[in-house]
Amino acid sequence: MKIRFMFIAVIAAGMMTLVSGCRGCGEEKPYTVKTFQSADELVQAVVPLFNSGDGKAIHAALIQKEFYVDKIYPNTAEGRSPGHMSGEDFWKSIINLKRPYNIHKNIEKYRGRIDSIEEIGEPKHVVEFGPYKYLRHVRVKLKVKNKQGVVESIEDDDLIGIIVQDSESGKFMFMNTFN
């Protein structure tokens, strides 16, 4: 009788674990991703952050790890290749190492120097990964103050390194800045 009771208790505990562990199964994970209606809107919002030197706001505007690892990476050539590195490892070894440095260098380069955005050009490269389109090296023509305080025009295609377009929603997301 005692063994039978323990057997039933173990089965009941196992069932409770399965039921509680499946809460939310099949539901879409909620992601906090800053999106924009167009690539131009994204550039108009992000470039002033480099001028102000607000690294936290720049970081907040970028695609975050969970969204990249779960949604974007599995669609990339690296994510689909046999024997590929996991999305988590790719993030840690590539993106997470370069991002802080690139943000810092571009803040250093532009803090307090950007007078205006003259023109937003086309990306140098467009690459499609499943429902995502990478717009790489978006050309931005800026009016910036040089060391003498004179305003001059420059073109930069590294400041807005990668914009990701979600083909399904039509939204644009800031993936990376280059140096």
Buried (B, 14 or more C-beta within 10 A) or exposed (E): EEEEEEEEEEEEEEEEEEEEEEEEEEEEEEEEBBBBEBBEEBBEBBBBBBBBBBBEBBEEBBBBBBBBBEBBBBBBEBBEEEEBBEBEEBBBEEBEEBBEEBBBBBBEBBEEBBEEBEEBEEBEEEEEBBEBBBBBBBBBBBBBEEEEEEEEEEEBBBBBBBBBBBEEEEBBBBBBBBB
